[in-house]
Amino acid sequence: MKLRQRLVTQCAVLLLSTTLLGQITLGATFNPIENQTLTSENLKTDTTILDYTNLNVEGLLLPKELFILEGTNTTVENYTIFNKNAFLSQFSNYNLNVVSSYGIASEDSWSFKTGSLNEYPLNKRFDLNFYLSNDTTLAEQNVSVELVDTSNTTPVRLLAIGDSLTRAGIYLNQVEKKLPNVKVLGTRVYETDGISAREGRGGWTLNRYFTAINSSELDSPFMFPTTIDGARYKGNTRDWKNICYTDSTNPIYAGFQTIARDWKSKGPYLYDMNGYYKYPLKGDVMVDPSRPKGSEWIEWTGTSWESMAIQPTTFEFSFSKYMERFAAAYTEGAPTHVSILLGANDFGYNNALEDMEGYIRKLNQMIASIKAYDPHIKIILCTPTPAPNTEIVTDSHQAFYNKYDRNMKIATYYLLKTYDNEQSKQQGIYIAPMHLTLDTTNGFDYKETTETIDGATIPVIKASNGIHPNNSYGQLQMGDTLAAVIQKYR
């Protein structure tokens, strides 16, 4: 069986099952890293290349259900699906038709407005029928739409894990504004942007969240030596030195100053000028990358930091230890929801999706670790956002954006294949289809400029902020999509 076909088969039967102890284990047909333990050997990125020769280019990228926030007498909610984001192929000779008794279908989109002046069924549910065609119908799918009642104000504590879009936090701020009684959590907070917190790191991949420990540039908050308790591990001295003193304005380290002060906006840091924890208890552990190899891991003896006699060699991704280590950021309570938005850096710069099977494996491992801490936490997987509109962009990045868009669509294809099913819902795992609702024309900023090609200067149009949707509209659409799923599953 070809590798791609084997992956799809695995995805179709992949189940997360809950044991009597509330732990989450992976289905027998999927092979996770044993016991969530990572060694120096399996920290390496898998190099398996998926075979896409039989990938269904006519495939639709649609979840089984869509959720739209219900409007009120004074509030109208707008929801739009952009046709070109809804199917896998990038060829222009494909047409997507959306048929429904509700909303407005156009050549490029289907849109719907909620509010007291708009008509919709009394049960607040209706169907959308999608038909992909060229000369004949190639694919079709029925999607159930639900208008979500906004009167439920059960408290939500949302931990958002992601890359630069999550670090920026604009879509998270939109969630907080859109829904009452929602607070975003995490170890990263900027005093000036008005957003509660988050767990976003620019340029990061899912794999980096699983491998960055004793690293040259910012360790993963979820990685720990397997033999060390979360509360005992005080982190990487180089990180804290940069965060607190030598490089605090660098985008890599900015935003962690509050957690470095024990979740206080002002006052002394918990770490000295060399990044060492100031108030250690006997048995506390740090890693100091500046020490000679083989002696980097140090332990507080009661009077001094000394090299550990047995240096850690195995490490684990542990959400439970993360919650122990960073308890100061969660004084209002543990997360009720965790959203995950990754993929841009995992796949956007590759010639193909080289490690989708490994990506799904690690994503399952992340989910299992979160559920092992608390099986009631709801997990929302956000589909990666598409590229700027290549019908607008004319600069030298156009070919890259085409490749990026293709890869994001393939990543979405496999996320839906794996997690958009009843078994995942029963385990509290849901999809937020951000790819469907992002307007690539108005949701990105573009500017006119020039490029020099073969000695000639020509006018071009480029995306002002690359693959990042703009703050004024694109990231708000992302927030609206996530908010609707959160409201449905408060």
Secondary structure as UniProt FT lines:
FT   HELIX           3..13
FT   STRAND          16..18
FT   TURN            20..21
FT   STRAND          24..26
FT   TURN            28..29
FT   HELIX           34..36
FT   STRAND          37..39
FT   TURN            40..43
FT   TURN            53..54
FT   TURN            57..58
FT   STRAND          65..69
FT   STRAND          77..82
FT   HELIX           83..85
FT   TURN            92..93
FT   STRAND          95..99
FT   STRAND          104..105
FT   STRAND          109..114
FT   TURN            116..117
FT   TURN            122..123
FT   STRAND          125..133
FT   STRAND          137..148
FT   STRAND          156..162
FT   HELIX           164..168
FT   HELIX           170..178
FT   TURN            180..181
FT   STRAND          182..185
FT   TURN            191..192
FT   STRAND          198..200
FT   TURN            202..203
FT   HELIX           206..211
FT   TURN            221..222
FT   STRAND          223..225
FT   TURN            226..227
FT   TURN            230..232
FT   STRAND          233..236
FT   HELIX           237..241
FT   HELIX           242..246
FT   TURN            248..249
FT   TURN            251..255
FT   HELIX           257..260
FT   TURN            261..262
FT   TURN            273..274
FT   TURN            282..283
FT   STRAND          285..287
FT   TURN            289..290
FT   TURN            293..294
FT   STRAND          297..300
FT   STRAND          305..307
FT   STRAND          314..317
FT   HELIX           319..325
FT   HELIX           327..330
FT   TURN            331..332
FT   STRAND          337..341
FT   HELIX           344..347
FT   TURN            348..349
FT   TURN            354..355
FT   HELIX           356..373
FT   TURN            375..376
FT   STRAND          378..382
FT   TURN            390..392
FT   TURN            396..397
FT   HELIX           398..419
FT   HELIX           422..426
FT   TURN            427..428
FT   STRAND          429..432
FT   HELIX           434..437
FT   TURN            440..442
FT   STRAND          446..453
FT   TURN            454..455
FT   STRAND          456..463
FT   TURN            464..467
FT   TURN            471..473
FT   HELIX           474..488
//
